[in-house]
Amino acid sequence: MKIFDYIVLDDRGRRSQGTVEGAGRAAVYEELRSQGMIIISLREKTKFKILELGHNSDSWKKIKKSQFYRQGAIMMKAGVPIGEVVRIMEGESGNDGGLKEKLSSGMSLASAMTACGKKFSSQEIAMVEAGEYGGNLEWVFSALADNFQRREALEKGFRMAMLYPGFLVLLSLCSLTFVILGVLPVILDVFGDLSLELPWTTRLLISASQVSGEVVFMAAGAFILILFVIRGVRSHQGLGSYGDGLMLRLPFFGRLWLMKDMSVLLGTLSMLLESGIVIDKAVDSCVALCSNLCLREAVQEMGRRLARGNGLTACMRGDLYPEVIREMVSVGEASGELSVMLRHGSELCLEESENKIRLIETMAEPVIVTVLGLIIGFIVISVVWPMLELMTAYF
């Protein structure tokens, strides 16, 4: 039998904790649920105290926001006060100036989140403030949990779509560099001693193998320098926006970047409108969500135009906003269902982003393997061809 530590809430919202024995985690989970308990935490008790100390010392900062809001919504549904919810989520981390200390001093949740600095974004604070005012804080927490979960999944997929091909290319380049600079010179030196006219492929390969290692390191250093220059350019407001605008014009990856940001922007904007926040304030809160600086400036301009009384459709000008999104926004404004149409637009952009990510994951490996196979085939032909001519000359 295994021993498990648990933290649960009963049907009256009272918190309790303890240990229980069971055949497995699933069996213990079902046993506690059958008693009407809401399970907050259930983990197997380890034999090593050092692991327990490491787990108990984790602060709430390490908890994903999606988990924070999801569990908060569940506990509020059970009738747990918000102060108790935050205390349970933060645990005994002892962070000075944390959220629970500010709530204990009499602040509202939105004010406490604002006082925490950059821990919480402006759209989170705006939604929580609207939820406290409208009495639907439980729905706000659930909506924020869904939003962060979608964003985390999309960001992870986008990073993997960018890193996976890059990793394969880097690995292929390292392998080819080793073969060309380390192995081929030994083989090709044999051809240099022969009075035989070498094919053009072999001569080209000999020239490539004579490149010194210093040139390779210089090329690697230049590549790293270019990366730092790009990072410096992006930190400059004007140049960064212009550079990101050029990136959006790339045939495939630019569209992927745009759809990824657009999905997050439209989904969060829909969520803010459903919570009762006015459109211009909602747009201003979503500016920081755009990772592309060019799109961020466009959203800022959209917020300024909305504040002057323009409609959302009229503010979505330029090539950055897809035509289908503008049509959906126009229909939403005309029918009074703008938040619904924005949510559908977010799902449409998310679907296109996921399709492109799957295409990259599917095609990256065979394309790189094909190119690598062609290069290796060229090397093999360059080595075998003069050998065949030499054998023909002797026989």
N, C-alpha and C positions, 0 to 999 in steps of 0.2 A: 504494500500500500504506500502511496505517496502522500506527502503532507503539503498543503497549500495554504498560503496566507490570503485572506480576502478582506475587502472593504465593501460594504453593501449599505443600501438604504431600505428601510422597511416601508410599509404602505402609508405610514404617517410622515415619511420624509426624515426620520431619525437615522443618523449615521452610526454604524457599528462595524467592528473589525475583530478578527480572530483567526484561528487556524482550524482546518478541517482535513480529515483523511478521506482518500478516495482512490479508485483504481486509475483514474486519469483526469485530465483537466475537463474534458467534455462531460464526464459523469458528475463531477463536482459542480460544474456550471448548471447542469440540468437540475441537480438536487436543490441548489440555492434558488433557482428560478421557480421551482415547484412550491417553495415556501413563500412566494410572493415578494422576493427580494429583487431590488434593482442593483445589479452588480457594477461597481465602479472599478474595482481592481481585483484580479485573481491571478496569482503567480505561484509557481512551485517553490517551496522553501529549499534553498540551497544549503549544502553542507559547509560551504566556505563562507565564513563571516565577512571576509574582505569583499566578496561580491555583493553581499547585502548592504554593506556600508557604501559601496560605490553606487548602488541603485538608489538608496535613500538620500544620498547627497545631491541627486540631480535636481536642478532648479527648474521652475516652470518654464524658463526660457527655452529649454530643450524640447518642450512638448510642441508638436506641430499645432499651428493655429486651428487647423481643421479639427483636430482632436479636442482642443480646448473648447471650441464653440459647440461641437457635437455633444460632448459630455455635459457641457453647461446646459444645453437645451433639454437633455434628458432629465437632468436633476431638477431644473425649473418646472418641467412637466409633472414631476413627482411632488411639487410643492415646496422644494427647498429654497430658502431665501437666497438672494444673489450674493450676499456677504458670505454665507456658508458655502455657496458654490465656488467662489473664488478661493476661500480658505482651503477647501478640499483640493482644488486644482493646483494651488501653489505648494501645498504640503508644508513641511517643516523646513523649507529651504533657507529661511532666515534672511531673505534679501531686504536690506534696508531701503526704505523708500519704495517698496513694491506696491502692487495694486491693492492687496488686502489691508495694508497699513493706511492707505489713503481712504479706503472705504470705511475703515474703523473710525476715522476722524470726522465722519459725517458727510463726505463728498458723495455726489451722485456717481454712478458708474461712468458716465461720459466724461465728467470732470476729472475723475480719477485717471481715466485712460489718457486724457489730454495732459495731465500732470506727469505722466510716465515718460513723456518725451517721444522718441522715435519708435517706441515699442509697438505702437498702434498707428495705423495709417489714418488719413483724414476721412476716408469713406467708412472705415469701421466706426470711428467716433461719431460721425454724422448719423449712421444707421442706429447705433446704440442710443444716441440722444433722442432720435425719433421714436424708437421702440419704448424708451422710458416714458416719453410724453404720451404716446398712444396706448400704452399698456400691453403691447405685443412683443415684449422683449424675448419671449421664448421663440417666436417665429423669426425674429431678427437673428438670434443665435443659430437657428437651424439653417437659415438662408446663407449666413456667413460661412457656416461649415461646408455647405454644398459648394459655395463659390471658391473657397480656398482649396477644396479637394480637387475640383476641376482644374484650377490654376496650377496646382502642384503636379498633377498628371500631365498637363500640357507642357509645362516647363521642362519636366523630366524627359518627355518624348522629344522635344525640340533639341535639348542638349545632346541626347543620344544620337539624334539624326545628324548633328554637326560633328560630334566626336568620333563616331564609328568609322565613317569614311576617312577622316583625318588620321586615325590610328592605323588603319590598313595601309594608307599611302606612306606614312612614316615608316612602318615596319618593312614595306616593300623597298623603299629607298635605302634603308640601312642594309638590307640583304644584298641589294644590287651593288651598293658601294663596296661592301666586303668582297663580293665576287670579282668586281672589276679591278679594284685596287690591290687585293690580297692574293687572289688565286690566279687570275688570268695572266699577270706578268710572268709567272713561272712557266706557264704553257707557251705563251707567245714568244718568249726568248728563244725557244727552239727554232721557230720560223725565221727569226732574224738572222740566225747563223747560216741559213740555207740560201744558196744562190737561186732562188725560185721567185718568180713574179707572183706576188700575193694578190688574191682577189680584193676588190675595193671594200668589201665588208670586213675582211681581216685587217686591212690597213686602217680603216676607221676604228676598229676595236683596239688596235695597238695604240692609236693616238689617244683614245679615251683612257686606256690603262696607264698612260704615262703622266696623267694628271697627278700632281703631288697631293699628299694629304693636307698640306697647308691650304691649298685652294678649297678643299672640301670644308675645312674649318672656317675659312673666310666666308664661304657661301652660307654656312649655318649661322655665323655671327651676323651677316647681313640680313638674313631672314628674321632673326630675333630683333635686330634693330628696327626693321620695318614694322614689326608688331608693336614695339614701344612707340614708334612714330604715330601709328594708327590710333593707339590709345591716347596719346597726347592730343591728337587732332580732335578726337571725340570729346575730350574734356573742354575744348574751346567751343563756345556757344554757336558762333556763326559757322565755323568750319565743320564742327561736328554735325550740325543739321544738314549742311550741304553734302557731306560724305555719306550720311545715313540715307539721304534722298537718292544718291547714286546707287547705294546698295539695294534699295527697294526696286530699282529698275533692272536688276539681274533677272534673267529669264525664269529661273525656277526657285532659287533660294530667296530672292527678293519677295516673291509672292508668298512663300511660306512664312517669312518673317512678318509680312503685313497681315496675313490671315490669323497668325498666332496672336498678335497684339490686338487686332480688331475683335477677335473672339472674347478676349479678357475685357476689353473696353465695353463692348455692347452688353455682355453678361452682367458686369458690375453696374453699369448704368441702369439696366432694367431692374436690378435688385434695389438700387437706391430709389428709383421712382415708385416701386411697389411699397416701399416703407414710408412714403409720404414726403420725400425730399423734393424740393422744387428743381426744375430741370437745369437751370444755370448753375446752382450750387452743386448739383450732382455731377455735372460735367467738370467743374473745377476740381472736385474731389478725385476724379478719375485721371487727371493729367499725369500723375506720377506712375500710373500703371503702364504707360507706353514706354517700352524699352528703346524704341526707335526715336531718335531726337527729332527727325523731320515730322513724324506723326504726332509727337508730343506738342510741337509748335502749332500744328494744325488744330489739335484739340483745344489748346489755349485760345487760339483765335475764335474757335467755335463758341467757347464760353463767353468771350467778350461780345460776340454778335448776339448770342442769346440774351445777355444782360440788357442789350439795347432793344429787345422786343421782337427779334426775328424768330421765325420758326426753325425747328431743327433741320428740316429738309433743306431750307434755304441756306443754312449754315454749312451743310455738307457739300462743299464745292471742291472742285479739283479732281485729279486722277487718283488721289489716295483712297477715296471711298468708292467701293465697287458699285456699279449701277444697280445691281439687284438689292443691295443694302439700302440705297437711297429710295428705291421704289417701296420697299417694305416699311421704311420710316414714314414715307408719305402716306401710305395706306393707314398706318397706325395713328398718325396725327388726324387724319380725316375721320376715322372711326372711333377715336377716343380710346384706343387700345395700344397706346404707344409702348408701354412696358412689355406687353405680350409680343409685339412685333420685334422689339429689340432683343428679347430672349430668343425668338426664332432666328433672328439674324446671327446671334452669337452661336447658336447651334449649327447654323449653316457654315459659318467660318471655321468652327471647330471641326466639323466633318471634313472640310477641304484640307485643313491642316493635318489631320490624322491620316488622310489618304496620301498626302505628299510624304509624310514621315514614313508610312508603310512602304511607299514606293522607293524611298531612299534605302531603307533597311533591306528591301528585297533585291534592288539592283546594284547596290554599292559593291557587294562582294563579287558577284560574277563579272562586273565591268572591270574591277581592279585586277581580278585573277586573269581575265582575258588579256589585258594590257601587259601584265607581268609575264604571261605565257608567250606573247609575241616578242618581248624583249629577250627572254631566255632562249626562244627559238632562234632569234637573230644571232645570239652568242654561240649557240651550238653550231649553226650553219657556218659562222665565221671561223670556227675552229676545225670543223670536219672537212670543209671544202678544200683547204690547202693539203690536208692529209690525203684526200682522195687523189688530188693532182700529183702528189708525190708518189703515191702507190702506182698510179698510171705511168709515170715517167720511168719507174724501175721495172715494171712488168709489161 
